[in-house]
Amino acid sequence: MRIVIIEDERPAANRLIRLLEAYFGGEEFIQGLDSVKKSIQWFAENPHPDLIFCDIQLADGISFEIFEQVKLSTPIIFSTAYDQYAIKAFKVNAIDYLLKPIDPEELARSISKFKANQLKPNFDLEALKELLLPKTTNFKSRFLVKFGEKIQSIGIEEVSFFFSEARVTFLQTKEGKQFVLDQTLEQIESQVDPVSFFRLNRKYLCSFPSISDIFTYSNSRLKIKLQNCQDDDILISREKTADFKSWLDG
């Protein structure tokens, strides 16, 4: 029996194999498949494994791309960091999902389903993608602002950052001009592309080009300097630091 592990995090793959050995002693575990490309190449030469454990997000893309190019009848158990509610909702379709980090009891239930032939190999890939992949969102491309008696439109590419002060929300352009907006910072955050803008704290929502300097600060926090901004105390909390670094590495 061959069990394939598709996972781009080596520690996660090793831990999964250790857990599986309790149920599949002596079986062959195929690992080292950490990308869409490697997986497609492997399945081209080995089309009929017995069971597949597959992460959603791989080194070079989303694992759904594998099964769009390679037709398999092998049962698949996915692992994912997506929200638990999405996982529970999809379990009605008999393809099982394990939330990372994998819980041994959840794994045991998944294996019981497999051994009892309760997994359906012909799963609905399109339904799976629709449920778990991020929905396409139309983000704002410009903001309408007032300047004295004038009204003008500021393109999102001209925005350096948004900030809130004394319960008033401002838009600041790359040239340093400020305009009052009739919206809260929370509302604006939902309207801009999160790939381009990050909510630093309760007061600032900035674009990537607006960041001029980043400093380490006490208690694992970060201190940010924005272009054309006089505020020298823009801090990112310890809880948001990891997300911010991930956004920078985007």
Residue pairs with C-beta under 8 A, 6 or more apart in sequence:
1 24
1 27
1 28
1 50
1 51
2 27
2 28
2 30
2 46
2 49
2 50
2 51
3 20
3 24
3 27
3 28
3 29
3 30
3 49
3 50
3 51
3 52
3 53
4 30
4 33
4 42
4 49
4 51
4 52
4 53
4 54
4 74
5 13
5 16
5 17
5 29
5 30
5 31
5 33
5 53
6 33
6 34
6 39
6 52
6 53
6 54
6 55
6 58
6 63
6 66
7 13
7 16
7 31
7 33
7 34
7 53
7 54
7 55
7 79
8 34
8 35
8 55
8 57
8 58
8 59
9 55
10 34
12 55
12 79
12 100
12 101
12 102
13 31
15 101
15 102
16 53
16 79
16 102
17 29
17 31
19 102
19 104
19 107
20 29
20 53
20 107
20 111
23 108
23 111
30 42
30 46
30 49
32 38
33 39
33 42
34 58
34 59
35 58
35 59
35 60
35 61
36 58
36 60
36 61
36 62
36 63
36 65
36 66
37 60
39 58
39 63
39 66
39 70
40 66
40 69
40 70
43 66
43 70
43 72
44 70
47 70
47 72
48 72
48 73
48 74
49 74
50 74
51 74
51 75
51 76
51 77
51 114
52 72
52 74
52 75
52 76
52 77
53 76
53 77
53 78
53 79
54 63
54 66
54 76
54 77
54 78
54 79
55 63
55 78
55 79
55 80
56 62
56 63
56 64
56 78
56 79
56 80
56 81
56 82
56 132
57 63
57 80
57 81
62 133
63 78
64 125
64 128
64 129
64 133
67 76
67 125
68 125
72 121
73 121
73 122
74 121
75 114
75 119
75 120
75 121
76 95
76 119
76 123
77 95
77 96
77 97
77 98
77 110
77 114
77 119
78 95
78 96
78 97
78 98
79 97
79 98
79 99
79 100
79 102
80 87
80 97
80 98
80 99
80 100
80 132
81 99
81 100
82 99
82 132
84 99
86 131
86 132
87 97
87 99
89 131
90 97
90 128
90 131
90 132
91 97
93 120
93 123
93 124
93 127
93 128
94 113
94 118
94 119
94 120
94 123
95 119
95 120
95 123
95 128
96 109
96 110
96 113
96 119
98 106
98 107
98 110
99 106
113 119
139 156
139 191
139 192
139 193
140 156
140 191
140 192
141 155
141 156
142 153
142 154
142 155
142 156
143 153
143 154
143 156
143 159
143 171
143 179
143 181
144 151
144 152
144 153
144 154
145 151
145 152
145 153
145 154
145 171
145 179
145 180
145 181
146 179
146 180
147 179
154 171
154 173
154 179
156 192
156 193
156 196
158 173
158 174
158 175
159 171
159 172
159 173
159 174
159 207
160 172
160 173
160 174
160 176
160 206
160 207
160 209
160 210
160 226
160 227
160 228
161 172
161 204
161 205
161 206
161 207
161 210
161 226
161 229
162 169
162 170
162 171
162 172
162 181
162 185
162 188
162 197
162 204
162 205
162 206
163 169
163 170
163 172
163 185
163 203
163 204
163 205
164 170
164 184
164 185
164 202
164 203
165 203
168 180
169 180
169 181
169 182
169 183
169 184
169 185
169 188
170 178
170 179
170 180
170 181
171 178
171 179
171 180
171 181
172 178
172 179
172 228
172 229
173 179
174 209
174 210
174 227
174 228
175 228
176 228
181 188
185 199
185 202
185 203
185 205
188 205
189 197
189 199
189 205
192 205
194 247
195 250
196 207
196 208
197 205
197 206
197 207
197 208
198 205
198 206
198 208
198 244
198 247
199 205
200 206
200 224
200 234
200 236
200 240
200 244
201 234
201 235
201 236
201 237
201 240
203 234
204 224
204 226
204 231
204 234
206 224
206 226
208 248
209 227
210 226
210 227
210 229
211 224
211 225
211 226
211 227
212 225
212 226
212 227
213 224
213 225
214 222
214 223
214 224
214 225
215 222
215 223
215 224
215 225
216 222
216 223
217 223
217 235
219 238
220 238
220 241
221 235
221 236
221 237
221 238
221 241
222 235
222 236
222 241
222 244
223 233
223 234
223 235
223 236
224 234
224 235
224 236
225 232
225 234
226 234
236 244
